Amino acid sequence: MILVIILLLALTVALYNKAFTPTLNVSVRSERAGLQLLPHSDVKVRGLIVGEVRSTEADARGATLHLALDPDKAKLIPRNVQARLLPKTLFGEKYVDLGIPADAGPVGLRSGQVIQQDRSQAAVEFDKVLNDLLPLLQAVKPAELNATLNALATALQGRGDQIGRNLEEADELLRKINPQLGTLVHDLNALADVSDIYNAAAPDLLQTLRNLNVTSRTITDKKATIEQLIPATTALAQDGDVFMRQNAPKIIGFNIANRDVLDLVARYSPSLPCVFAGLMKIRPEAERVAGGNGSKTFNLTVEIVKPRPGFKYPLDKPEVRDQRNPRCYGLPNPKVPSPDYLALDGTEDDLWWKNPDDPNGGGSRGRALSNVFVDPGAMSEKEKIKSVLGPVTRIPSDRLSDVSALMFGPLLADGSVVTVK
């Protein structure tokens, strides 16, 4: 009975070790076998199990892996396959992956053949990643990592569609941002310059904040005064609102009426500085003439000389056609003598200033119009005086009394001089 039991145990071990299963034995030369490559680990080709690892041996040159392959499957494997040691999972055991190269050779592995390890760049980089990951995996506590992964899996469970939509939206957003990467990089560089500016201005900004603290404390201390000021300000605002409502049309009309004046001032504004500069230059002399330095006297001499003839003919109308642009005439050091200019006021066509003795006004226009209108020479002296006083007093000449002609007649005499003290 004991012998039968021992034979049954030996048979079980032999069956477990597949001692009665026909195999094709090959070996793999590798730099190292690793800690997770155990006996009976799988040997795969393109994900299909074709055998297992029977044992490993290590020496000074590396490690030798003894593989037992299924003969029926081994005859379909090219002889120039290369082996890679890959993990099944992040923490799982390794297995031997027989990779078929692009230029596969004749098929059919032979017993005792030595398969070389895959030395391609991708395999080397993958192996390096796993080697670099090993210290990290040793430092991570498996229990805590497992709890974290379980929590993450629970959070993501059932949300695949939502995550997929989020990824699609993120991809669409990145497609829109991608053409603007140049502008984004430029903005980031500009942001660096702005940061340098703020860094240089930081002391001043901090000082401003400290000053604001002082202002805030002052406002807090004057809280009662401010509370009293707010109702007064509200009342003032209400009064201002009533004033604006009642006088808005007048204000608008005033602005409209003064628009032309303001346009004229704006046009000639370049000449204002030099005019003021000239006034400041003659200020000392003006003060001396006006009796400055505390003097209470003021001397004024008015000389009334023969004036330039007024609008001689009824077709003459007052006009303002002076189109000169702003100019300073050399102010504050004016040109001497000042340039002569005939104002375009409607009488510039009467050439009296060229030939004052010409009874027709010095031009053909006077001779032509003298045949149509009343000759001014036929007017009496009193009518002439009234025709001059009318525009000055803004009263029609036919409505002026004879007393006005009597009072102003001596002033309009040729060569008269009046001194006022």
Buried (B, 14 or more C-beta within 10 A) or exposed (E): EEEEEEEEEEEEEEEEEEEEEEBBBBBBBBEBBBEBBEEEBBBBBEEEEBBBBBEBEEEEEEBBBBBBBBBEBBEEBBEEBBBBBBBEEEEEBBBBBBBBEEEEEEEEBEEEBEBEBBEEEEBEEBBEEBEEEEEEEEEEEEEEEEEEEEEEEEEEEEEEEEEEEEEEEEEEEEEEEEEEEEEEEEEEEEEEEEEEEEEEEEEEEEEEEEEEEEEEEEEEEEEEEEEEEEEEEEEEEEEEEEEEEEEEEEEEEEEEEEEEEEEEEEEBEEBEEBBEEBEEBEEEEEEEEEEEEEEEEEEEEEEBEEEEBEBBBEEBEEEEEEEEEEEBEEBBEBEEEEEEEEEBBBBEBBBBEEEEEEEBBBBEBBEEBBEEEEEBEEEEEBBBBBBBBBEEBEBEBEEBEEEBBEEBBEEBEEEEEEEEE
